[in-house]
């Protein structure tokens, strides 16, 4: 699956935060740990906050933390918010009119693969990502 850079970074940030969800993380700390460019990171933290994945607190001891239980936030939630899951619902070859009546050779196999992929994305939580691995790109 080919996620865009923003979504990859977002999943990296959120998985990292899922390890210790009550901790406040400064953007500088996240930059150092995840090696995401500062400017890109700041914009992404703003976007994640707008989408309701994280909250921020200002001030000297401020920072960012998950706004919801990591066990209730799926990978699909993040992908859908940032780039949309509809990008992965199209024909395997990108044919605009690939429908059941006049479908391409990959139509049926791709439907099965896509269904399994979506199920996995919906069933995998940020808690799972944070518990198992720290994603670095």
C-alpha positions, 0 to 999 in steps of 0.5 A: 500500500502506498501511503503519502508521506504525510500519512506515514509521518502521522502514523509514526507520530501517533504510534510513538505517542501511543506508547505513553499516551498521557505524556506531553511531547514537545515538537522538538522532542518528536523531531529528535526521536522521529527525525521529521523535519521541524516545519513539516512536523509542526504543520502535521501536529496542527493537522492532527489536532484539527482532526481530533487525534491529538490535543495540545497545551501551550506554555513552557511545560506544554506539548502534544498528546493523544486525545483519545484512547489508542485502542479506539483509533484505527489505522483506517481512521488516520488514513481516511482523515488525512488522504481518504480511503476512497483512493484505494477503492478504485480499479487496480489498473486505474480504469475509470469504468471498471465495473462488474459487467465489463471488468478488467482481469484484476477486478475480482482478485483486487476486490478480495484483496481490498476487502481484506486490506480494509478489514486489517486497517480497521482492526489495527489500532494505534495501540497495536502499532505503538505496542509492537513497533515504532515506525520510522520513515 
